[in-house]
Amino acid sequence: MKRGSKDECPVNMNALVTNAENLITLSIIRSLGEKGIEVTGTSDDSHALCFSSKYCKKKLIYPSVRKDEKGFLSSLEKTVQKSKYDVLFTMWIDELLAISPRREIFRKHTRVPLPPHESLLIANDKSETLKFAQEHNISCPKTYFPENVADAEKIKKELDYPAVIKPAKGFGAKGLHYVINGEELIERYKKSSHDGKLIIQECIPLEGTIYGVEALFNADAKPRAVFVHKRIRQYPLTGGQSTMRESVSYPEIEKIGLKLLEKLNWYGVAMVEFKLDPRDDKPKLMEINPRFWGSIPLSIAAGVDFPYLLYRMETEGDIKQVKGYKTGVKSRMLLPGDIRFLISALRDDYSHLGLRKESKTKVLREFMRFWEKDLHYDLFSLEDPNPALAEIRNIMLRKVKSLC
């Protein structure tokens, strides 16, 4: 069988995928496994979600990179030295940052699709991302980079409220806080500054739609695949992980996202997030996700199989550019994300931040649309049902543990 054939899968293909406890990782394992690629998953948790997938053929227990980086790297290095894996898929940002400076050690034994280390550091730091974008005339929210409380005191006089304060590093809504006046801004800055560098931003109206530009770049920093989605629902309501999204065509945002990654000399996958500002109808850059993203099941369902394309690009040297995908496709993270959205949408009120509260009837009606044309689920799969059962079990165990 011809290696790299578009329609057939060559024999003896394999991949090592880290962070098997993650739902994003499950999509990567399913994508590769469905093509006949033998996947080995790694985790520090013997009950990791992906270990229950029929596509995860081998399971390895490693130290947590957050708790024992040296142990994690040592275990991973021994594995790639001992076993010949075609590609190492590094799933979590802490793992990327740990492996990136040592990439040449790993590349003696396997292929490691990583962007240049300097580009990775820029993408992992919102303050550096926004400064870089501004240098290349890419629109961003008005942003301040305080170094101390004295800086924050000056900034509070220039802001319109509500405003946003958040960590320069990290993704989603972790550590993000909205403040409604200067006093609250200073109080929050003092509480949060010990956790690392912070940025302060103007608050783009919360009703602004969030878009993601997802891309795959080759070794010459040329795009080989691109995909755009818009966020329909998210949790928390004020900004966080998407729980429902739809594939769309948006050439303007696509062009901006690709421009930013090209300027960064990117290699591999990334997702660039924008928010459409209803005040001027312009997309504003929010962040770069320098790894596989939470909505990856949607792009796969719509015809852009990023995990498999990345695998092929690594093993074949390059691939032809993938053009086009199906729009109007939706994917849903029902458990636990969309259920959390529902609870919050029925219970919480963010009108003080300018977020209009939908009627409970409308929220419930939209939520109960479990069957639609071109609707896919992140977790649930008739072909691979065990991960859903494992996740339900894990949620119940965590709930019982929290009550004890």
DAMOQUI-V899314 format. One record per pair of residues at least 12 apart in sequence whose ideal C-beta (glycine too) atoms are under 6 Angstrom apart, sorted by the first residue. I is the first residue (numbers start at 1). J is the second residue. Records with the same first field share a line. If there is no record, write none. Layout:
I = J ; J
This chain:
4 = 316
9 = 35 ; 36
13 = 37 ; 86
14 = 38 ; 85 ; 86
15 = 32 ; 37 ; 39 ; 86 ; 87 ; 89
16 = 40 ; 85 ; 88
17 = 29 ; 39 ; 41 ; 89
18 = 42 ; 90 ; 91 ; 95
19 = 91 ; 92
20 = 41 ; 42 ; 43 ; 48 ; 50 ; 51
21 = 43 ; 45 ; 48 ; 49
24 = 292 ; 294 ; 296
25 = 50 ; 91
26 = 50 ; 387
27 = 296 ; 297
28 = 89 ; 307
29 = 50 ; 53 ; 55 ; 56
30 = 55
31 = 300 ; 305 ; 307 ; 308
32 = 307
33 = 55
35 = 308
38 = 57
39 = 55 ; 56 ; 57
40 = 58
41 = 56 ; 59
42 = 60 ; 62
44 = 62 ; 63 ; 64
46 = 61
49 = 387 ; 390 ; 391
52 = 386 ; 387 ; 390
53 = 384 ; 387
54 = 384
62 = 75
65 = 94 ; 95 ; 98
66 = 94
69 = 98
73 = 98
80 = 106 ; 109 ; 110
81 = 109
85 = 110
86 = 315
87 = 111 ; 311 ; 314
88 = 110 ; 112
93 = 291
100 = 114 ; 117 ; 120
111 = 314
113 = 268 ; 310 ; 314
115 = 266 ; 267 ; 268
116 = 265
119 = 264 ; 265
120 = 290
123 = 288 ; 290
125 = 168 ; 169
126 = 168 ; 199 ; 287
127 = 145 ; 168 ; 199
129 = 288
130 = 143
133 = 285
136 = 263
138 = 256 ; 260 ; 285
139 = 282 ; 284
140 = 284 ; 285
141 = 201 ; 202 ; 204 ; 284
142 = 202
143 = 199 ; 201
144 = 200
145 = 199
152 = 186 ; 189
155 = 200
156 = 182 ; 185
161 = 180 ; 181
162 = 178 ; 180 ; 203 ; 353
163 = 179 ; 203
164 = 178 ; 201 ; 203
165 = 177 ; 188 ; 198 ; 200
167 = 196
168 = 197 ; 199
172 = 240 ; 241
173 = 236 ; 239 ; 240
178 = 353
204 = 275 ; 277
205 = 278 ; 354
206 = 354 ; 355
208 = 275 ; 276 ; 277 ; 278
209 = 230 ; 276
210 = 231 ; 275
211 = 230 ; 253 ; 274
212 = 229 ; 271 ; 273
213 = 228 ; 253 ; 254 ; 257 ; 272
214 = 227 ; 271 ; 299
215 = 261
216 = 269 ; 306 ; 309
217 = 266 ; 267
218 = 318
219 = 267
221 = 262 ; 265 ; 266
223 = 258
224 = 319 ; 321
225 = 304 ; 309 ; 322
226 = 254
227 = 299 ; 304 ; 325
228 = 248 ; 250 ; 254
229 = 245 ; 247 ; 295 ; 298
230 = 246 ; 248
231 = 245
232 = 244 ; 245 ; 246
233 = 341
235 = 337 ; 340 ; 341
237 = 344
238 = 350
241 = 294
242 = 295
243 = 333 ; 337 ; 338 ; 341
244 = 332
245 = 295 ; 298 ; 331
246 = 330
247 = 302 ; 327 ; 329
248 = 327
249 = 327
253 = 274 ; 283
257 = 272
260 = 272
269 = 292 ; 306 ; 310
270 = 288 ; 290
271 = 289 ; 293
272 = 288
273 = 286 ; 287
297 = 331 ; 378
298 = 331
301 = 329 ; 331 ; 376
302 = 325 ; 326 ; 329
303 = 325 ; 326
304 = 325
328 = 374
329 = 374
330 = 375
331 = 376
332 = 377
333 = 378
334 = 377
335 = 379
342 = 367
345 = 363
346 = 360
